[in-house]
Every structure is written in structure tokens, then in C-alpha cells.
Amino acid sequence: MKGLMKIIGLILGILGLSSKATAKKKAEVKKVDAKKKVVKKQVKKVDKKITEVKKAQKKVTKKKAPKKVTSAKKARTSLKARAKKK
């Protein structure tokens, strides 16, 4: 297919019509570039949404081990605090 295009290009070049062929190619390239820009914008939007969702997600907090109690009074207050939490 590529070889055929080269042969056609040579024939058109000899006839002086190669500028028309290159104009067609340039038009196709412009279309592809325009599509590329649109896709890039869409990718940016999706990436932005993904980062927003990741920020919005809550991170799981690890349970902390209770502090060591040294006296009976502190033990009583810590047990009351635990009871209130549940």
C-alpha cells in the first residue's frame, strides 16, 4: 500500500499535481491533530476527577492502643471513657 502511494506520488510529481496530494495529507494531519487535542483535554478532565475523588476518600484511622494506667483512679476514668465511646 505504501509502495503504491509512492508510485502515485512520483507520477503526480511528474505531472505537477503533487501539491494537491500534499494538501490532502496536510488536511488529514490537521484533523488528527485536532482529535488529539480533544482527547488530551478529556484525559486531563478525567485525571482531575480521579484526583478529586482520591482526596475525598476517607483514610482509615488505625486504632490506638489504650495508654497504660498506673493508678486505680486513672483506671476508673479510662474505663468510664471507654464505656461512653461504645
Residue, then its C-alpha position, 0 to 999 in steps of 0.5 A: m500500500k505504501g509502495l503504491m502511494k509512492i508510485i502515485g506520488l512520483i507520477l503526480g510529481i511528474l505531472g505537477l499535481s503533487s501539491k494537491a496530494t500534499a494538501k490532502k495529507k496536510a488536511e488529514v494531519k490537521k484533523v488528527d491533530a485536532k482529535k488529539k487535542v480533544v482527547k488530551k483535554q478529556v484525559k486531563k478532565v478525567d485525571k482531575k476527577i480521579t484526583e478529586v475523588k482520591k482526596a475525598q476518600k476517607k483514610v482509615t484511622k488505625k486504632k490506638a492502643p489504650k495508654k497504660v494506667t498506673s493508678a486505680k483512679k486513672a483506671r476508673t476514668s479510662l474505663k468510664a471513657r471507654a464505656k461512653k465511646k461504645 
